[in-house]
C-alpha cells in the first residue's frame, strides 16, 4: 500500500467514524460548545502523521503544500494548530478552517469514550462541556454503559494502526505531525513524478 492509498484508507475510517459520532452527538446532545476552541488552542495536543495524510494530500492537490510547509517551519513548540483560526485574543474561541481534514484526535475529543479499570465506558470530554451541559453529560455517562452507542477511541486508533502502525504510534505535537505529513506527501509526489518521467522516456 503506497502513501496515497494509506491516505484514502484513513479517509474511509474518518467517514465511518464521523457517522458514528453524529449518531452519538444527536443522541447525547453533548457536542462541543459553539465557537469554543479552547482545546484547539493548546499547543501540546499530540497527533500522528497518518491522521494528517488526508490534509496533506488535499493541500498538495490545491497547490498549497509548500506554503503550508513554510508556515509550519516558522512556528515553534508554543504555537497551536495551523488550521485553527482564533477569534478571541486569548485564542479560546475560534474554529477549524479545514474541518473535513481535521485529525483523528480532533474528531474523537468530546464525542468518544474509553474504558476505565472497571471496564466501564467513560466519555472523553472537557471540563467546559461537563459544566455547560451537566445534565446531558451525566445522562449520557450512564446511557453509554447501557443502550447508547458511542465510538471507542481505542477502536478508532486500532483501525489506524492496521493501516500503518509506525505512522500512527509515533505521537508528536500536532503542527509537527502536519509538517511531517506534508513532507512525506511532497516526497511521494516527487518520486511519483520522477518514475512517470522515466517511464515516458523508456522504449
C-alpha positions in Angstrom: 0.0 0.0 0.0 1.6 3.3 -1.0 1.2 6.6 0.8 -1.7 7.8 -1.2 -3.6 4.5 -0.7 -3.0 4.8 3.0 -4.4 8.3 3.0 -7.5 7.0 1.2 -7.9 4.3 3.8 -7.6 6.9 6.6 -10.4 8.9 4.9 -12.6 5.8 4.9 -12.0 5.4 8.6 -12.9 9.1 9.2 -16.1 8.9 7.1 -17.3 5.9 9.1 -16.2 7.4 12.4 -18.0 10.7 11.6 -21.3 8.9 11.0 -20.9 7.2 14.4 -20.0 10.5 16.1 -23.0 12.2 14.6 -25.3 9.5 15.9 -23.8 9.8 19.4 -24.0 13.6 19.5 -27.6 13.5 18.2 -28.5 11.1 21.0 -26.5 12.6 23.8 -26.6 16.3 22.9 -23.2 16.9 24.4 -21.2 18.1 21.4 -18.7 20.9 21.6 -19.9 24.3 22.6 -20.4 26.5 19.6 -17.4 28.8 18.9 -15.3 27.2 21.6 -11.7 26.5 20.5 -10.1 26.0 24.0 -8.7 22.6 23.2 -7.6 23.6 19.7 -5.6 26.5 21.2 -3.5 24.0 23.3 0.0 23.6 21.6 0.5 20.4 23.5 -2.2 18.5 21.6 -0.5 15.4 20.2 -1.3 13.6 16.9 0.2 11.1 14.4 1.5 11.7 10.9 -1.0 9.1 9.5 -4.1 11.0 10.6 -3.0 14.1 8.7 -2.2 12.5 5.4 -5.6 13.4 4.0 -5.0 17.1 4.9 -1.5 16.9 3.4 -2.7 15.4 0.1 -5.6 17.8 -0.1 -3.2 20.8 0.4 -0.9 19.4 -2.3 -3.8 19.0 -4.8 -4.8 22.6 -4.1 -1.3 23.8 -4.7 -0.9 24.9 -1.0 1.5 22.3 0.3 4.7 24.4 0.0 3.1 27.5 1.5 1.7 25.4 4.5 5.2 23.9 5.0 6.8 27.4 5.1 4.2 28.5 7.7 4.9 25.4 9.8 8.7 25.9 9.6 8.1 29.4 11.1 6.3 28.1 14.1 7.7 27.0 17.4 6.6 24.5 20.0 4.3 27.0 21.7 2.1 27.6 18.6 -1.3 25.9 18.2 -2.5 24.0 15.2 -2.1 26.0 11.9 -5.6 25.2 10.7 -7.2 26.5 13.9 -8.3 30.1 13.5 -8.7 32.0 16.7 -11.5 34.6 17.0 -10.6 35.9 20.5 -7.4 37.5 21.8 -6.8 34.6 24.2 -7.4 32.1 21.4 -10.0 30.2 23.5 -12.7 31.0 20.9 -12.3 30.1 17.3 -12.9 27.5 14.6 -11.2 24.8 12.5 -10.6 26.2 9.0 -10.4 22.7 7.4 -12.9 20.7 9.4 -13.2 18.0 6.8 -9.5 17.2 7.0 -9.0 17.6 10.8 -7.1 14.8 12.6 -8.3 11.8 14.5 -7.7 13.4 17.9 -9.9 16.4 16.8 -12.8 14.0 15.8 -12.7 11.9 18.9 -12.4 14.5 21.7 -15.8 15.3 23.2 -17.5 12.6 21.1 -16.0 9.3 22.1 -15.3 7.1 25.1 -12.6 5.0 26.7 -12.7 2.0 29.0 -11.7 2.5 32.7 -10.1 -0.1 35.0 -13.6 -1.4 35.8 -14.2 -1.9 32.1 -16.8 0.9 32.2 -17.0 3.4 29.3 -16.1 7.0 30.1 -16.8 9.9 27.8 -13.6 11.7 26.7 -14.5 15.4 27.1 -13.5 18.6 28.7 -14.4 20.5 31.9 -16.3 23.2 29.9 -18.7 20.6 28.4 -19.2 18.9 31.7 -20.2 22.2 33.3 -22.2 23.7 30.4 -24.1 20.5 29.6 -24.1 18.9 33.1 -27.4 17.1 32.8 -26.8 15.8 29.3 -23.3 14.7 30.3 -24.5 12.8 33.3 -27.3 11.2 31.4 -25.0 10.2 28.6 -22.4 8.8 31.0 -25.0 6.3 32.3 -26.5 5.6 28.9 -23.3 4.6 27.1 -22.9 1.7 29.6 -26.5 0.6 28.8 -28.1 1.2 25.5 -26.5 4.2 23.9 -23.8 3.6 21.2 -20.6 5.6 21.4 -17.4 5.4 19.4 -14.4 4.0 21.4 -11.2 5.8 20.9 -9.2 2.5 21.2 -11.2 1.0 18.3 -10.6 4.1 16.1 -6.9 4.1 16.7 -6.7 0.3 16.1 -8.1 0.9 12.7 -5.3 3.4 12.0 -2.7 1.0 13.4 -3.9 -1.6 10.9 -3.2 0.9 8.0 0.3 1.9 9.2 1.5 1.1 12.8 4.6 3.3 12.7 2.9 6.4 11.3 0.2 6.0 14.0 2.2 5.0 17.0 4.6 8.0 16.8 2.7 10.7 18.6 4.0 14.3 18.4 2.8 18.0 18.7 0.1 18.5 16.2 1.9 21.0 14.0 4.9 18.7 13.8 2.6 15.8 12.7 1.1 18.0 10.0 4.6 19.1 8.9 5.9 15.5 8.6 2.7 14.5 6.7 3.3 17.3 4.2 7.0 16.4 3.8 6.0 12.7 3.2 3.4 13.7 0.6 5.9 16.0 -1.2 8.5 13.3 -1.3 5.9 10.8 -2.5 4.7 13.1 -5.3 8.3 14.0 -6.3 9.3 10.3 -6.8 5.9 9.5 -8.4 6.6 12.3 -10.9 10.2 11.0 -11.5 9.0 7.5 -12.1 6.4 8.7 -14.6 9.0 10.8 -16.4 11.4 7.8 -16.7 8.7 5.6 -17.9 7.7 8.0 -20.6 11.4 8.2 -21.8 11.9 4.4 -21.9 11.3 2.3 -25.0 
